[in-house]
Amino acid sequence: MSRTRLALGLLLATSLAATALFAGLALGVSDRAGLLVARGLFLATLGVELAALGLAFAVRARFQPSEPNRRIWTLFAVFLVVRLLAQLRLASLYFDLVPGFVTGSPALFLFYTAGLRYLYTLSDLAFAAALGVAIHAWRATGLPFRVLGRDFALMALVGGLAVATWALAGNLTFLSEEFRNVAARQMQIFRLVAVSLGTLVACLCLAVRRFAVQMGGGALAGVWSAVVVAGIAHAASFLALGALSQRWQTGAEFFEQLCLFVFAASFLLAILRQRELTRGG
């Protein structure tokens, strides 16, 4: 499938999801419709991430072990592997597939529901490390790479996502009455850590994209432009959750998952662009 067809297909899926939610609102079944659509988006995101993982390993294999790009795409593959493990754990909670030996042990169940969510944090650290390797490799060439004022302005706007999410931190504990306890506080801490790290990743993406543009732009800049969109969508998912949770829990979950779907789709498009570049030598 070409990148254009894939992009159109992903755009169509996003449009259908939004249409389904608002149709549910019009019909007065917003809670049920929102939940179903959000779960459908989650499964679609999972499928996109699985496809991205296979392609990331294919791209990685095209570079020699001594090349910086090999390390970059190894870290991107690690990012996707760890993230998929976290997503599968979440899927087991969403669809009541948690193993019996886990639910039968309070301590193990607490670790499964609370501790293992930090797999997302580990995956984001691998993402940040890949971007760090890319920045170091390009600076090591001795070429005069630099980040421009417009990039810093964009970084400030992205940083505003983190600031806004921290300002709305109280909303992140609004899950339901039964979760207004220590578990809710743990969830809030995790989400604040996630949005802070996600904002850092998005800012690093902007720096790497600028370096790619300074190398001549073209398809390489297109790779990193797609990664920038992915990083910003990832950070925006927690802002959507914080902004809407208090007043519209169904909408909060929907728009959080919609942002994560855009994140996964953009990252997949970046990998497809990179694969085309490696095919062309």
N, C-alpha and C positions, 0 to 999 in steps of 0.2 A: 504494500500500500504506500502511495506517495505521501510526502509530508502535507501537501495541500489537501488531499482527501482526508487524511487523519485529522488535520486542524478543523476542517469543515464538520467532520463527524463529531469531534469533541465539542465544538460550538453548538451543534444541534442537540447533543445530549444535555448540555448546560441549559439551553433554552427550554427543552422539554421538561427538565426538572423544575425550573422556575415556573413554567406554565402549570404544571401539576400542583405545585404548592398554592398558587393563587387561585386556581380552579377550586381547590379544597376550601380556601377562604370564602369564595363566592357561594359555595354550596353549604357552608356552615359546618364543615367537617375538617377544619384546619389542623386540629391536633392529630387526628388519625392520618390525614393525608400527609402532613409534615413529617410525621414519624416514618411512614412508609417510604416517602421520597428520600429522606435523609439516609435511611438504611440502604435504599437502592443506590444512592450516590456513594455510600461507603463501599458497597460491593464493586461498583464501577471503578472507584479509586484503587481498590485492591487489585483488580484486573490490570489496570494501567501500570501499577507499580511492578507487578509480576512481569509484564512485557518489558518494562524499562530495565529490570534486573538482567533478563536474558540478553538484551541489546548492549547493556553496559559491559558485560563480560566479553561479548563479541568485539566491541570497540577496544577494550583493554588488550585483547589478544593480538591486535594489529601493531602494537608498539613493542620495541625491543626492551628487555629488562633494564638496560642502562638509561633509557629515555625518561625524562621527567613526566611525560604524558602517561607513561606506564604507572607511575606512582599515583598520579592524579586520578586515573580511572580505576586503579585498585581501591583507593579510598572512597570513590563514588560507589563502587560495587559493595564495599563494606557498609557504607551508609544505607544502601537499599536492602541489603541482607538483614541488618539489625532492625531497620524500620519495618520490614515485612514480618519479622518475628513479633514485634510490638503490635502490628496490625492484626495478626492471627490471634494473639492473646485477646485483643479487643473484640474481635469477631466472636470468640468463644463466650465472652460476657454478653454481647448483644443478642446472641442466638441460643443462649442457655446450653452451651456445649462444654462447660467447664468440667474437667474430669472429676469423678466422684471422690477420689482420694484427696483432691484439693479442697472440695467443699466440705469434706468430713473433718478437716483439721483447721481450726480457727486461725492458728498462726500461719499455716501455709496459705490459707485463703487470703489473709491480710497481705502477705508478701506478693501473692499472685495479682491482687487487685490494686495494691498501692505501690509496692516496691518495683514490680516489673514494668510499670508505666515509664520508668526512667530509661527504659530501652530507647525511647524516643530521644531522650537527651544524649545518650551515647551515639545514636545515629547522626544527630545534628553536629556533634563534635567531630565525627568523621567527615561530614560535609565541610565544616569550617577548616579542617586540616587539609582537605583537598584544595581548597581555595588558597590556603597559605602556601602550599607547595607550588601552585601555579604562579602566585605573585613572586615568590623567591626565585623560581626558574626564569621568569622573564626579566627580573632585575639583574640576575647573574649574567645576562647577555651583554651588559654594559651599555645597552641602548637607553636613551633618556626618557624612560617612561615616567609619567607623572599624572596624578589625579587632578582634574581641573575644578574650578570653582563651582561649575554647574553640577559636578558629581557630588561635591560636599553639600550643595543645596538639596540634592535628592536624598543623600544620606540623612540630612536633618529631617526631611519629611518622613522618611522611613523610621527614623528614631522616634518621631512623633507617635507612631503606632504603639511603640513600647510604653511611652509616657502616658498615652491615653488609656492603655490597658491597665497600667499600674493605678491610674486615677480611678478606674472602674473596678478595682480589685475586689471590692465588696460584693459585686454582682457574681463573681466567679464561684462563690460558695452556694449560690442559690440553685440547688439541684432539686430538692424536695424536702418536706418536713423531716422524713426519716434520716436524711443525711446532714442535718444541721448539727454537726458534732465534730469530733476530731478528724473524721474521714473527709469532711468538707474542707476543713482547713488544709489538710494535706493536698487535696486536689487543687486548692487555690495556689499553694506554694509551687506545685509542679507547673501549673499553667503560667505563672509569672516567670519561673525559670525558663520555660519553653519559649515564651514570647521574647524574652531578653536575648537568649541565644539565637533565636530565629532572626531577630533584628540585626545582630552582629553578622550572621550569614548573609543577609540581604545586602548589607553595606559592603562586605567583602566581594560579593557578586558585582556590585557597581564598580568597584576598583578594578577587578579583573576584566570587566567589559571595556573599561576605558583603555586598558593596556592593549586589548585585542583590536580596538578601533585604531589606536596609534600604530599598530603593526600593518595597517592597510585596510582594516574593516572587512567587508565582504562576508563570506560564509562563516569565517571564524568569529567575527563579531556577532553574527546571527546566533551562533551556539550560545554565547554568553548572554546575549539579550534575552534568550528564552530562559536561561538560568536565573537571570535577574527577576523576571516575571514570577518564576517559581518561588524564589526566596521571599518576594514581597507578599505573594498570596499566602505563603506559609505563615508569615508574621500576622497578616490581616485576619487569619482564621480566629485567633484568640481575641482580637479586638472586637470582631463580630459577636463572639460569645459573651464578652464582658459588657458590651453595649446593650444587648438585647435580653440577656438571661433574666433580669429582674422583671421585665414587663411582658416578655413573649418568649417563653422557654422553647416552644416548638420552632419558632423562627430562628432563635439563637442556634439551635442544633443544626437546622437546615443550612443557614448561611456559613456556619463553621465548616460543615462538610462540603459545601459548594466551593469554598476557598481552597480546601485541601484537594478537591478534585482538580481545580485549576492548577494548583501546585504540581500535582502528579502529571497532568497532561503537558504542562509546559516543560517539565523536566524530560519527559519522553520525547518531545519535539527537539529539545537540545541534543539528546543522544542520537536521534535520527540524523540531525544535521552533522554531528561529529562523525557518524558512520560514513556519510557521503564524502566528507573531507578525507577520511583515511582511505576510502576506496580510490580516490583520485590521487593518492600519494602525498 
